Amino acid sequence: MKSAPRVTPADRPSSGSNHAADGATARRVLATEIAGLQALQAALGDAFGQALDVLERGDRVIVSGMGKSGHVGRKIAATLASTGTPAYFVHPAEASHGDLGMIAPGDVVLALSNSGETSELSGLLWYAKRFGIRLVAITGGGESSLAQAADVALVLPSVPEACPMGLAPTTSTTMTLALGDAIAIALLERKGFTPARFGDFHPGGRLGQRLIKVADLMHVGTELPVVKPDTSMAEALIEMSARSFGCVAVIDPERRLLGIITDGDLRRHMNAGLLSQTAAEIMTARPKTIAAEALAAEAVRIMNATGKGITSLFVVGDDDRLVGLVHVHDCLRAGVA
């Protein structure tokens, strides 16, 4: 049997291009949604803080919504989880067919519905009331069933959708998404969530590379080039060459970093008596250092900022005790630049 001819986009009749009209539509949509966000910002009140109180006390945040609210809810749950608030999404229709068992006492439900009358949420609302599970709602219906059932209702302002027919969820979903971001970041700040902790949740990709810590890359133990202050420069040069970092640390008996000897120090003190001098006489005191918990990107910034071709930083802990060394090549190999 002969197959029907395949129609490609190029074969379809064109309705005619009007890029100016397209651009005007885009600007109108964006202006409408921006106005919605501005109205949302102005409408924020005590209910927002009350919602944070409820969400913060929960063991986990269970986000649920139907249709476009569900898509937005998945993103909100992901943002919460990545910023220190354990959260996941439960589909409201699936909840009524067994997934309610995923919600435990101590959890908090964050329910999304622009109308506040989404029938698929009814089972979830009943379950929350039946077992004393706290409920926070994001809805455009201030007098809706969802708002009335919630412990705290965050009511979206009544503004036009960007859809010219007023039917497709556009402005309302943008406001809901933005409000979810506001909740996640406010909870993050309440909890004192740090970049290092953020890095624990984002080990992969470019973001993971940016959040690598010095402790993840530094050389430690016998890899470190170290000498005592009274070590002769002849011995210091042997130690410096053996470790191949282009520098050596001068430490006291308590391993406190007193100074550093680099190739630049050797050039500045190059004379016939260099090898008979001690490390203390040649070293640069109070060198640039970094903490093990600092981001590797900060180490690169410090090395680049000096303008002196620094390629290594010694890592110190309490009381300036030497704990490691990080080299610029280690950072570059890890994708940190």
N, C-alpha and C positions, 0 to 999 in steps of 0.2 A: 504494500500500500504506500502510495506517495504521501510523504508528510507535508503538512501545511507550511507555506513559506514563513520564515522567521522574520518578524518585524523588529527592526532596531530603532532606537530613539531618533536616529538621523532620517529614518523613513517616515516617521509620523508627521502629519501636517503641523506646521508652526502656527501658533495663534498670534504671532507677531511680537517682536521685542519692544519693550518700552522701559528701558532701564531707569529713566527718570521717575516713572510711576512706581517701579519696584522700590527704588530708594526712598521715595516718599512714604510708601507703605511701611517699610522697615523703621523709618524714623518715627512714624505715628505709633507703631507698636511699642517701640522702646520708650517713647515719651509717656504712653499710657501706663506701662509697667513701672517706670520710674516714679510717676505720680502715685501709683499704688504703694510703692516702698516708702515714699515720703509720708503718705497717710498712715502707714503702719508704724513708722518711727514716731510720729506725733501721737499716736493712740496708745503707745506702751504706757502702762501704769503699774500699780502695785500687784496686779495679777501676775505679771511676769516674774517678779521676785517670789511670789507665793508658789508659782509653778516650779521654780528652781528648788525651793525648799522641799517640795514633794519628791521631785526627781532625784535630788541629791541623796535623800534618805533611802531610796530604793536599792535593793541588791542589784537589780538589772532593770533596764528600760525596755519594755516590749512595745515596739512601734507597729501600728496597724492602720491600714487605709485601703480603700477600694478604688480601682481604676487609676486615674492620674494621681490621686492622692496616695495610692499605694506605691507608684513609682517614686514619688517624692519621698515617701516614708522610708523606702529602702535606702535612699541616699542619706537621709537624716540618721538612720540607725548606723550606717557605716561611718558617718562623721563622728557620732557620739562614741562609737567603739574605738576609733583611732585616736581620740583625744582624752581617753581616760575614764569614760563612762561606759561600763559593760552594757551592750545593747544588741538587739537583733530584731528582725522584722518577722511578724506572723501575719499571713494572709487571712483576712477575716472570714472568708468562705471556708478555707481549710480549717480554721479554728473550730468551727461548729461541727467538723467531721473528725475530731480527735486531737487536733493540734492545741486545743485549750490545755491539754495535759502538759504542754511545754511551759506554761505560766505557773509560777510557784508563789506561795505566800512570801511576802517581802519584795516581790517585783512591783514595778509601777508601769501602768499602761499609758502610752501616749497615742491617742486615737486622732486620726485626721479625717475630716469630712467637711467640705465647703458648705454643704447644705445642713449638715448635722442630722440628717434623716436617712442616712445610708442604711438600708435594711440589713445588709450583710454584717453590719457591726452589732446587731442586736444580741446575738449569742455571746459576743465578747463582753458587752455591757452587763448582761445578766450574770455572767460568770464573775466579773469583777465585783459586783454588788453581793453576790452569793457568798464569796469567800473573802470579802474585806480587802480586796486589792485596790490600791489607790489609782485614781484615773485622772489624767490631764488631757484636755481636749484642745485641739486647734480647729476652729470652725468659723465659718462666716455667719452662722445662724446663732445669734445670741440667745434666742428663746427656743432653740431647737431641743429635741430629745437628748442629743449628745451633750449639749451645754448644761442641761438640767441634771443629767446623770453624773457629770464630772465633779471631782473635788475642786478642781480649778479649771476654768475655761478661758482660753486665750482667743478672744473674738477678733477676727480680721475685719478691718474697716470695709464698709460697703462702697466699692469703687467699680468702675466699668471693667469688663474683660476687654482684652485687646482685640479679640475676635469681633469683626464688625456685626455679626449676628448675635453676639453676646452669649454664645453657646459653648464654644470650645474653652476649657479651662486654660487660662493663660496668665492674666494678672493674679488670679487667686492662687495658682500653683507657685508662681514666682514669690509671692508674699509668704506662702507656707514654707517654701524652701529656705528663704532668707531668715524667717523666724526660727526654723530648725538650726540654722547656722548660729544664730544669736544665742540660742539655748546651749548649744555645744560649747561655744567659746566662753560663755559666762560660767558654765560648770567647770571648764578647764581652768579658768582664772581662780575660781573659788578653791579648787583643789591644789593650786600651785603646781600644775602639771608642767614639767620641765622639757626642754628640747631633748635632753638625754633620754627621758622616758618616752618621748614621742618617737625617738629613733628605735627604741625597742620594738615598737609596733610597725616600723617601716624599714625593715632590713634590706629590702630589695630596691633595684632601680636607682635612678639619679637621686631621689630623695634620700634613700638609704646611704648613698655615698656621702652626701652632704652632712649626714648625722653620725658618721663614724667618729669615734673618740680616739684621742691620742693613745689611751690605754690599749686600744685594739691593734695598734701599729708599732708601738715602741719596742725597742730592744732592751733587754734586761739582763741581770746576772753577769755571767762571765763574758758576755758580748760587749760590755761597756768598757771603753778606754778610760782608765782612772790611774792617777798617781798621787803620791803624798806631796805636801809642800816642799819638803827637803829632798825630793827625788832629783837627781842630776838631769840636766837636759839631754844628755846622751841616752839615759834610760827612758826618759819621756818620749824621745823621738822613736825609740824602738816600739814602745807601747802604742804610740800614735799610728805608726805604720802597720802594726799587726792587726789593728781593728778596722782600718780602711775607712774611717769616717771623716778624716781630715781635721780631727780635733781630739783633745784629751781633757778630761775633767780633773781638776785639782781638788781633793777632798780631805777633810780632817778625819781623825780616828772615829768620829761618830757619823761619818759619811755625809756630813754637811758640805754642800758645794761652796768652795771658796773662790774658785775662778775657773777659767778655761784657757787653753792654749790652742790656737788655730794656725793655719798656714800664714794668715796675715800677721800674727804675732811673731812668727819665725822671721818673716821678711823684715819686720821693723827692728828686730834685734840681731840681724845677721852681722856677725863680726867674728874675729878669731877666738874670742873668749866665750862664745855662745854655749858650747858643750860643757864648759866647766861651771856654768851658772845653774841655779836651782829652778825648779818649776815655779816656785813662789815669786822669783825675780822676773820671770818672763810673762806670767799669766796676766790675763785681763780680769780684774775683779768685778764682781756683781754683773755677770753676763745675763743676757736674755734667757729666760726659762719659761716653762709652761707646766700646768698641772695635768695629771693623768686623765682627769675627768673632762678636760676641755675638748672641744671639737677639733678634729684634725684640720678642718678648714681654718680655724683660728691659728693653728701652728703655721700653716702656709702663709697666712696673712702677715704674721709677725716676721717670718723669714724674708718675705718680699718687701715689707715696709722699711726695713733698715737701709736698703740700698747698698749694702756692703757685701752682697753675695753670700749671705749666710745660708748654709745648706742643712744644718743640724740644730736642734734645740735639745738641751738637757731637760729632763722631766724631774721635777722635785715634788716632794710631799711635805709633811709637817716639818717645821723647823728647817726648811731648806735641805732636807735629806735627799740625796740622789736616789731616784727609783728607776730611771730609764733614759733613753735617748730616742728621739724621733728624727728621721732623715727625710728630706724633701722627696727623695726617690720612693720611699715607702708610701708617702701620700699620693704621688702621681700613679704608682702601680694600683692603688686602691680606687683610683678615679676621682681623687680629691684634688682640686686645682683652684 
